[in-house]
């Protein structure tokens, strides 16, 4: 069984836990409709990169 040689520091522990943080989405404004949307997602009206998808 693996046994650690020394106790990990608070810094190393916190660096490991940074991947568990819930991050807030980055929003963009569509060129055509002017609607706010999550980056790399289409708007509610169906626009993506200024083109009508649906």
N, C-alpha and C positions, 0 to 999 in steps of 0.2 A: 504494500500500500504506500502511496506517495505521502511524504511528510515534508512540509516546508522547512527550509533552513532558518528563515527569519520572518518576522511578521511584516506583511506589506504595509507601506506607509499610507497615511490618509490620502496623499496625493495620488498614488497608484490606484487605490480603491475608488476614488472619485472619478478618475479618468476612465476606469472600466465601466462605471455606472452611467457615464454621460450618454451612452448609446440607448439607455432606457428612458431618457427624457422625452416627454411629449412635446413635439415642436409645432409651432404655429405655421399654417400655410402661407405661402407668398402669393399675393394677389396681383393680377394684371388687369388692364383695361383693354377691351377689344377695340380694334381700329374702326370697324364699321358701325357696330351697334352702340359702342361706348359703354357697354355693360361690364361690370366687374366680375372676374372669374378666377378660379384657381389656375396657376400656371400649368401648362401642358394638358389642360382639360377644356372642353368646349363650354360655351355659355349656356344659360338656360334656354335661350332662343335658338340654339343649334348652330352657332357660329364658332369656327376654329381657325385661327390665323387669318381672319378677315374673310373667310369663305363660308358659305352656307352648307352645312353637312346634312342636316335633317330638314 
